[in-house]
Amino acid sequence: MQELAEAIREEGKRLLESGEVDLVIGFTVGTLPLRAAPVFVRRAEDAEQLVWNSFCENNLAVYLRDIRDKRIAVVAKGCDTRAIVALINEHQLDRDKIHIIGVPCHGMVDRRTVARRAPGQVLAVREEGEEIVAEGESFSIRLPRSKALYRSCAACTHPNPVIYDILLGEEVAVWAEDPYAHVREIELKPAAERAAYFATEAQRCIRCYACRQACPMCYCEECFVDHTTPRWIESGVTPAGLQGWQIGRAYHLTGRCVACGACERSCPMEIDLVYLNGKLRKEVWELYGFQTGLIVGELPPLAVFQPDEGSDSTP
């Protein structure tokens, strides 16, 4: 990790010194343990702030849409690059203005899992090989990285960048055997039990919209949930309004979700958003053999009209 972090710093410094880019978006040390924070580096000497570790969880593609007047370099793992490709395909980004610093990812560690397993407040954390060491005033615990990954990371099938201008570090092997294992587990439940599970998850929503803000694919200037003429769903914190919001957002991401898990990681109520979005990703894969953000120029199935749709020749 340290070697990779140093390579990122050197590349960021080089790009800024040469004038190839105006801005480098990456990660720096967070103000709390178990956290890394997005950082915007504009001067070569400030590239020393850049870090890389198992807590660089944000999908940095979310920032690219709002900075279109500059040449940008971005540190991007597999899911970030898939979001970049998807945004390019939807004409939201100009590929020529983005320098992608590709970084193979071993999965991000779930800070909540580490905090729960610690017997007290975590004051410091470090990585030692394949273990996470969390320390407090009177304790020190070790957790295997593989047992502490975010659910979306544990199911990741594209840990390596799918597009880049420079690749730092060696590509990693795919570890997920079934990216839809969590979805299949819930699909096996009786219909009434599935409905109850969704209702229970949805009712914990507080309508803070952190999931929307963290998602790189939620870029509408006016979200359907904020629209008042007509009003698409109830605006209050009611069962119908909460379920309508969760279902509506999931459907808007059908064929567009890159499985980064940014929505679930940002949710203060820890709602199982990975299941809801994963269910629709699974349907798109089984019906169309499509995964989002793998090929520049390949549009999602629901964004493409075929004249012979509905005919016997359509698979």
DRENDO-1510 file (C-alpha; in Angstrom, 1 decimal, always signed):
<recs>
REC; n; res; u; v; w
REC; 1; MET; +0.0; +0.0; +0.0 .
REC; 2; GLN; +2.8; +2.4; +0.9 .
REC; 3; GLU; +4.6; +1.9; -2.4 .
REC; 4; LEU; +1.3; +2.5; -4.3 .
REC; 5; ALA; +0.6; +5.6; -2.3 .
REC; 6; GLU; +4.1; +7.0; -3.1 .
REC; 7; ALA; +3.5; +6.2; -6.8 .
REC; 8; ILE; +0.2; +8.2; -6.7 .
REC; 9; ARG; +2.0; +11.1; -5.1 .
REC; 10; GLU; +4.7; +11.1; -7.7 .
REC; 11; GLU; +2.3; +10.9; -10.6 .
REC; 12; GLY; +0.1; +13.7; -9.2 .
REC; 13; LYS; +3.2; +15.9; -8.7 .
REC; 14; ARG; +4.4; +15.2; -12.2 .
REC; 15; LEU; +1.1; +16.0; -13.8 .
REC; 16; LEU; +0.8; +19.3; -11.9 .
REC; 17; GLU; +4.4; +20.3; -12.5 .
REC; 18; SER; +4.1; +19.6; -16.2 .
REC; 19; GLY; +0.9; +21.5; -16.5 .
REC; 20; GLU; -0.9; +18.5; -18.0 .
REC; 21; VAL; -3.7; +18.9; -15.5 .
REC; 22; ASP; -5.1; +21.8; -13.4 .
REC; 23; LEU; -6.3; +19.6; -10.6 .
REC; 24; VAL; -5.7; +16.1; -9.1 .
REC; 25; ILE; -8.6; +14.5; -7.2 .
REC; 26; GLY; -7.5; +11.7; -4.8 .
REC; 27; PHE; -7.6; +10.8; -1.2 .
REC; 28; THR; -5.8; +12.2; +1.9 .
REC; 29; VAL; -5.7; +11.2; +5.6 .
REC; 30; GLY; -9.1; +11.6; +7.2 .
REC; 31; THR; -9.7; +13.5; +10.4 .
REC; 32; LEU; -11.0; +10.3; +12.1 .
REC; 33; PRO; -9.6; +6.8; +12.3 .
REC; 34; LEU; -11.0; +4.4; +9.7 .
REC; 35; ARG; -11.4; +7.3; +7.3 .
REC; 36; ALA; -9.8; +8.7; +4.2 .
REC; 37; ALA; -11.1; +11.9; +2.7 .
REC; 38; PRO; -11.4; +13.1; -0.8 .
REC; 39; VAL; -8.8; +15.9; -1.6 .
REC; 40; PHE; -8.4; +18.4; -4.4 .
REC; 41; VAL; -4.8; +19.1; -5.1 .
REC; 42; ARG; -4.0; +22.1; -7.3 .
REC; 43; ARG; -0.2; +22.7; -6.5 .
REC; 44; ALA; +2.6; +20.2; -7.2 .
REC; 45; GLU; +4.0; +20.6; -3.7 .
REC; 46; ASP; +0.6; +19.6; -2.2 .
REC; 47; ALA; +0.7; +16.2; -3.9 .
REC; 48; GLU; +2.3; +14.9; -0.7 .
REC; 49; GLN; -1.1; +14.9; +0.8 .
REC; 50; LEU; -2.2; +12.1; -1.4 .
REC; 51; VAL; -2.6; +8.6; +0.2 .
REC; 52; TRP; -3.9; +5.2; -0.7 .
REC; 53; ASN; -5.2; +2.6; +1.8 .
REC; 54; SER; -8.1; +0.3; +2.6 .
REC; 55; PHE; -10.3; +3.2; +3.6 .
REC; 56; CYS; -10.4; +5.2; +0.3 .
REC; 57; GLU; -14.1; +4.2; -0.1 .
REC; 58; ASN; -15.6; +7.2; -2.0 .
REC; 59; ASN; -16.3; +6.9; -5.7 .
REC; 60; LEU; -14.4; +10.0; -6.9 .
REC; 61; ALA; -16.2; +10.0; -10.2 .
REC; 62; VAL; -19.1; +11.9; -8.5 .
REC; 63; TYR; -16.9; +15.1; -8.5 .
REC; 64; LEU; -16.0; +15.0; -12.1 .
REC; 65; ARG; -19.4; +16.2; -13.4 .
REC; 66; ASP; -19.2; +19.5; -11.6 .
REC; 67; ILE; -15.7; +20.5; -12.7 .
REC; 68; ARG; -15.9; +20.7; -16.5 .
REC; 69; ASP; -13.8; +23.8; -17.1 .
REC; 70; LYS; -10.5; +22.2; -16.0 .
REC; 71; ARG; -8.2; +19.4; -17.0 .
REC; 72; ILE; -8.6; +16.9; -14.2 .
REC; 73; ALA; -6.6; +13.9; -13.0 .
REC; 74; VAL; -8.5; +11.4; -10.8 .
REC; 75; VAL; -7.3; +8.5; -8.8 .
REC; 76; ALA; -9.7; +5.7; -9.8 .
REC; 77; LYS; -10.3; +2.1; -8.7 .
REC; 78; GLY; -12.3; -0.4; -10.7 .
REC; 79; CYS; -15.8; +0.9; -9.8 .
REC; 80; ASP; -14.7; +4.5; -10.2 .
REC; 81; THR; -13.6; +3.9; -13.7 .
REC; 82; ARG; -16.8; +2.0; -14.5 .
REC; 83; ALA; -18.7; +5.2; -13.4 .
REC; 84; ILE; -16.4; +7.3; -15.6 .
REC; 85; VAL; -17.2; +5.1; -18.6 .
REC; 86; ALA; -20.9; +5.2; -17.9 .
REC; 87; LEU; -20.8; +9.0; -17.6 .
REC; 88; ILE; -18.9; +9.3; -20.8 .
REC; 89; ASN; -21.5; +7.2; -22.5 .
REC; 90; GLU; -24.2; +9.4; -21.2 .
REC; 91; HIS; -22.4; +12.5; -22.5 .
REC; 92; GLN; -21.7; +13.9; -19.0 .
REC; 93; LEU; -17.9; +13.8; -19.3 .
REC; 94; ASP; -15.3; +14.8; -21.9 .
REC; 95; ARG; -12.8; +12.0; -22.0 .
REC; 96; ASP; -10.1; +14.2; -23.4 .
REC; 97; LYS; -10.2; +16.4; -20.2 .
REC; 98; ILE; -9.8; +13.6; -17.7 .
REC; 99; HIS; -6.5; +11.9; -16.9 .
REC; 100; ILE; -7.3; +8.6; -15.2 .
REC; 101; ILE; -4.7; +7.3; -12.6 .
REC; 102; GLY; -5.8; +3.7; -12.5 .
REC; 103; VAL; -5.3; +1.9; -9.2 .
REC; 104; PRO; -6.1; -1.8; -8.7 .
REC; 105; CYS; -8.2; -2.3; -5.6 .
REC; 106; HIS; -8.2; -5.1; -3.0 .
REC; 107; GLY; -11.5; -4.0; -1.6 .
REC; 108; MET; -12.4; -1.3; +0.9 .
REC; 109; VAL; -12.6; -2.2; +4.6 .
REC; 110; ASP; -16.0; -1.5; +6.3 .
REC; 111; ARG; -15.3; +1.0; +9.0 .
REC; 112; ARG; -18.6; +0.1; +10.7 .
REC; 113; THR; -17.7; -3.5; +10.9 .
REC; 114; VAL; -14.3; -2.6; +12.5 .
REC; 115; ALA; -16.0; -0.3; +15.0 .
REC; 116; ARG; -18.5; -2.9; +16.0 .
REC; 117; ARG; -16.0; -5.5; +16.6 .
REC; 118; ALA; -13.8; -3.2; +18.7 .
REC; 119; PRO; -14.5; -3.4; +22.5 .
REC; 120; GLY; -14.2; +0.4; +22.7 .
REC; 121; GLN; -13.7; +3.5; +20.7 .
REC; 122; VAL; -11.1; +3.1; +17.9 .
REC; 123; LEU; -8.4; +5.7; +18.2 .
REC; 124; ALA; -5.9; +4.5; +15.6 .
REC; 125; VAL; -5.9; +2.0; +12.8 .
REC; 126; ARG; -3.2; +0.5; +10.5 .
REC; 127; GLU; -2.7; -2.2; +8.0 .
REC; 128; GLU; -0.3; -5.0; +8.4 .
REC; 129; GLY; -0.3; -7.3; +5.4 .
REC; 130; GLU; -3.7; -8.8; +5.2 .
REC; 131; GLU; -4.8; -7.7; +8.6 .
REC; 132; ILE; -6.4; -4.6; +9.9 .
REC; 133; VAL; -5.1; -3.5; +13.4 .
REC; 134; ALA; -7.5; -1.3; +15.4 .
REC; 135; GLU; -6.4; +0.2; +18.7 .
REC; 136; GLY; -8.0; +2.1; +21.5 .
REC; 137; GLU; -7.1; +3.2; +25.0 .
REC; 138; SER; -6.9; -0.3; +26.4 .
REC; 139; PHE; -7.2; -2.7; +23.5 .
REC; 140; SER; -5.7; -3.8; +20.2 .
REC; 141; ILE; -7.5; -6.1; +17.8 .
REC; 142; ARG; -6.7; -7.7; +14.5 .
REC; 143; LEU; -9.2; -8.4; +11.8 .
REC; 144; PRO; -8.5; -10.2; +8.5 .
REC; 145; ARG; -9.2; -7.8; +5.6 .
REC; 146; SER; -11.2; -10.4; +3.7 .
REC; 147; LYS; -13.6; -10.6; +6.6 .
REC; 148; ALA; -14.1; -6.9; +7.0 .
REC; 149; LEU; -14.8; -5.7; +3.4 .
REC; 150; TYR; -17.9; -3.8; +2.5 .
REC; 151; ARG; -20.6; -6.0; +1.1 .
REC; 152; SER; -20.3; -4.4; -2.3 .
REC; 153; CYS; -16.5; -4.9; -2.3 .
REC; 154; ALA; -16.8; -8.5; -1.3 .
REC; 155; ALA; -19.0; -9.1; -4.3 .
REC; 156; CYS; -16.8; -7.1; -6.7 .
REC; 157; THR; -15.9; -8.6; -10.1 .
REC; 158; HIS; -14.1; -5.7; -11.5 .
REC; 159; PRO; -11.4; -4.6; -9.0 .
REC; 160; ASN; -9.1; -3.4; -11.7 .
REC; 161; PRO; -9.6; -0.2; -13.6 .
REC; 162; VAL; -11.4; -0.8; -16.9 .
REC; 163; ILE; -10.0; +2.4; -18.5 .
REC; 164; TYR; -7.0; +4.5; -17.5 .
REC; 165; ASP; -4.2; +6.7; -18.8 .
REC; 166; ILE; -1.7; +5.2; -16.4 .
REC; 167; LEU; -2.0; +2.1; -14.3 .
REC; 168; LEU; -0.2; +2.1; -11.0 .
REC; 169; GLY; +0.4; -1.2; -9.3 .
REC; 170; GLU; -0.2; -4.7; -10.4 .
REC; 171; GLU; -3.7; -5.9; -11.4 .
REC; 172; VAL; -5.4; -8.1; -8.8 .
REC; 173; ALA; -7.3; -11.3; -9.2 .
REC; 174; VAL; -11.1; -11.3; -9.0 .
REC; 175; TRP; -12.2; -12.9; -5.6 .
REC; 176; ALA; -16.0; -12.8; -5.9 .
REC; 177; GLU; -17.4; -16.1; -7.0 .
REC; 178; ASP; -21.0; -14.9; -7.3 .
REC; 179; PRO; -21.6; -11.1; -7.4 .
REC; 180; TYR; -25.3; -11.7; -6.8 .
REC; 181; ALA; -25.1; -14.1; -3.8 .
REC; 182; HIS; -26.8; -11.6; -1.5 .
REC; 183; VAL; -29.6; -11.1; -4.0 .
REC; 184; ARG; -30.1; -14.8; -4.5 .
REC; 185; GLU; -30.3; -15.4; -0.7 .
REC; 186; ILE; -33.2; -13.0; -0.4 .
REC; 187; GLU; -34.8; -14.3; -3.6 .
REC; 188; LEU; -35.1; -17.7; -2.0 .
REC; 189; LYS; -37.4; -16.3; +0.8 .
REC; 190; PRO; -41.2; -16.5; +0.4 .
REC; 191; ALA; -42.8; -13.5; -1.3 .
REC; 192; ALA; -44.4; -12.3; +2.0 .
REC; 193; GLU; -41.1; -12.5; +3.7 .
REC; 194; ARG; -39.3; -10.6; +0.9 .
REC; 195; ALA; -42.0; -7.9; +1.0 .
REC; 196; ALA; -41.6; -7.6; +4.8 .
REC; 197; TYR; -37.9; -7.3; +4.5 .
REC; 198; PHE; -38.1; -4.5; +1.9 .
REC; 199; ALA; -40.7; -2.7; +4.0 .
REC; 200; THR; -38.5; -3.0; +7.1 .
REC; 201; GLU; -35.5; -1.6; +5.3 .
REC; 202; ALA; -37.4; +1.2; +3.6 .
REC; 203; GLN; -39.1; +2.4; +6.8 .
REC; 204; ARG; -35.7; +3.2; +8.3 .
REC; 205; CYS; -35.0; +5.8; +5.6 .
REC; 206; ILE; -35.0; +9.4; +6.9 .
REC; 207; ARG; -35.0; +10.9; +3.4 .
REC; 208; CYS; -31.6; +12.6; +3.8 .
REC; 209; TYR; -30.8; +11.7; +0.2 .
REC; 210; ALA; -27.1; +11.0; +1.1 .
REC; 211; CYS; -27.4; +8.0; -1.3 .
REC; 212; ARG; -28.3; +10.3; -4.1 .
REC; 213; GLN; -25.5; +12.7; -3.4 .
REC; 214; ALA; -22.9; +9.9; -3.2 .
REC; 215; CYS; -24.0; +8.2; -6.4 .
REC; 216; PRO; -22.0; +9.3; -9.5 .
REC; 217; MET; -24.9; +8.3; -11.7 .
REC; 218; CYS; -27.5; +10.6; -9.9 .
REC; 219; TYR; -26.8; +13.8; -11.8 .
REC; 220; CYS; -30.2; +15.2; -12.7 .
REC; 221; GLU; -30.5; +18.9; -11.9 .
REC; 222; GLU; -34.0; +18.2; -10.5 .
REC; 223; CYS; -34.6; +14.8; -9.0 .
REC; 224; PHE; -38.0; +13.2; -9.5 .
REC; 225; VAL; -38.5; +13.2; -5.7 .
REC; 226; ASP; -38.2; +17.0; -5.6 .
REC; 227; HIS; -40.5; +17.5; -8.6 .
REC; 228; THR; -43.8; +19.1; -7.6 .
REC; 229; THR; -45.6; +19.5; -10.9 .
REC; 230; PRO; -46.6; +16.7; -11.1 .
REC; 231; ARG; -45.6; +15.2; -7.8 .
REC; 232; TRP; -44.4; +11.7; -8.4 .
REC; 233; ILE; -44.3; +10.3; -4.9 .
REC; 234; GLU; -45.3; +11.5; -1.4 .
REC; 235; SER; -42.8; +13.9; +0.0 .
REC; 236; GLY; -43.4; +13.0; +3.7 .
REC; 237; VAL; -41.7; +10.3; +5.8 .
REC; 238; THR; -44.5; +7.9; +5.3 .
REC; 239; PRO; -44.4; +4.1; +4.4 .
REC; 240; ALA; -45.6; +4.9; +0.8 .
REC; 241; GLY; -43.3; +7.8; +0.4 .
REC; 242; LEU; -40.2; +5.9; +1.7 .
REC; 243; GLN; -40.9; +2.9; -0.4 .
REC; 244; GLY; -41.6; +5.0; -3.5 .
REC; 245; TRP; -38.3; +6.8; -3.1 .
REC; 246; GLN; -36.3; +3.6; -2.8 .
REC; 247; ILE; -38.1; +1.9; -5.7 .
REC; 248; GLY; -38.0; +5.0; -7.9 .
REC; 249; ARG; -34.3; +5.6; -7.4 .
REC; 250; ALA; -33.5; +2.0; -8.0 .
REC; 251; TYR; -35.4; +1.9; -11.3 .
REC; 252; HIS; -33.7; +5.1; -12.5 .
REC; 253; LEU; -30.4; +3.3; -12.0 .
REC; 254; THR; -31.5; +0.1; -13.8 .
REC; 255; GLY; -28.7; -0.7; -16.2 .
REC; 256; ARG; -26.7; +2.3; -14.9 .
REC; 257; CYS; -25.6; +1.2; -11.5 .
REC; 258; VAL; -21.8; +0.4; -11.3 .
REC; 259; ALA; -22.0; -1.6; -8.1 .
REC; 260; CYS; -19.7; +0.7; -6.2 .
REC; 261; GLY; -21.8; +0.6; -3.0 .
REC; 262; ALA; -21.3; +4.4; -2.5 .
REC; 263; CYS; -25.1; +4.7; -1.7 .
REC; 264; GLU; -25.0; +2.1; +1.1 .
REC; 265; ARG; -21.8; +3.4; +2.6 .
REC; 266; SER; -23.2; +6.9; +2.8 .
REC; 267; CYS; -26.5; +5.9; +4.4 .
REC; 268; PRO; -26.6; +6.9; +8.1 .
REC; 269; MET; -29.3; +4.3; +8.6 .
REC; 270; GLU; -27.3; +1.5; +7.0 .
REC; 271; ILE; -30.2; +0.5; +4.7 .
REC; 272; ASP; -29.6; -2.6; +2.5 .
REC; 273; LEU; -29.3; -0.6; -0.8 .
REC; 274; VAL; -26.9; -3.1; -2.2 .
REC; 275; TYR; -29.7; -5.6; -2.4 .
REC; 276; LEU; -32.2; -3.4; -4.1 .
REC; 277; ASN; -29.8; -2.1; -6.8 .
REC; 278; GLY; -28.2; -5.6; -7.0 .
REC; 279; LYS; -31.6; -7.2; -7.8 .
REC; 280; LEU; -32.0; -4.9; -10.9 .
REC; 281; ARG; -28.4; -5.4; -11.9 .
REC; 282; LYS; -29.0; -9.1; -11.8 .
REC; 283; GLU; -32.1; -8.8; -14.0 .
REC; 284; VAL; -30.3; -6.7; -16.6 .
REC; 285; TRP; -27.4; -9.2; -16.7 .
REC; 286; GLU; -29.8; -12.2; -17.1 .
REC; 287; LEU; -32.0; -10.5; -19.7 .
REC; 288; TYR; -29.4; -8.6; -21.7 .
REC; 289; GLY; -26.0; -9.9; -20.7 .
REC; 290; PHE; -25.1; -6.3; -19.9 .
REC; 291; GLN; -22.9; -4.8; -17.1 .
REC; 292; THR; -22.5; -1.1; -16.7 .
REC; 293; GLY; -19.4; +0.9; -17.5 .
REC; 294; LEU; -17.2; -1.7; -19.2 .
REC; 295; ILE; -17.0; -0.4; -22.7 .
REC; 296; VAL; -16.9; +3.2; -24.0 .
REC; 297; GLY; -19.8; +3.7; -26.4 .
REC; 298; GLU; -21.9; +0.9; -25.1 .
REC; 299; LEU; -25.2; +2.3; -23.9 .
REC; 300; PRO; -27.4; +0.5; -21.3 .
REC; 301; PRO; -30.3; -1.6; -22.6 .
REC; 302; LEU; -33.0; +0.7; -21.4 .
REC; 303; ALA; -31.4; +3.7; -23.2 .
REC; 304; VAL; -31.4; +2.0; -26.6 .
REC; 305; PHE; -34.4; +1.5; -28.9 .
REC; 306; GLN; -34.4; -1.3; -31.4 .
REC; 307; PRO; -37.0; -1.2; -34.2 .
REC; 308; ASP; -37.6; -4.9; -33.9 .
REC; 309; GLU; -38.1; -4.9; -30.1 .
REC; 310; GLY; -40.9; -7.2; -29.2 .
REC; 311; SER; -40.6; -9.4; -32.3 .
REC; 312; ASP; -39.8; -13.1; -32.1 .
REC; 313; SER; -36.2; -12.4; -33.2 .
REC; 314; THR; -35.6; -10.3; -30.0 .
REC; 315; PRO; -33.8; -12.5; -27.4 .
</recs>
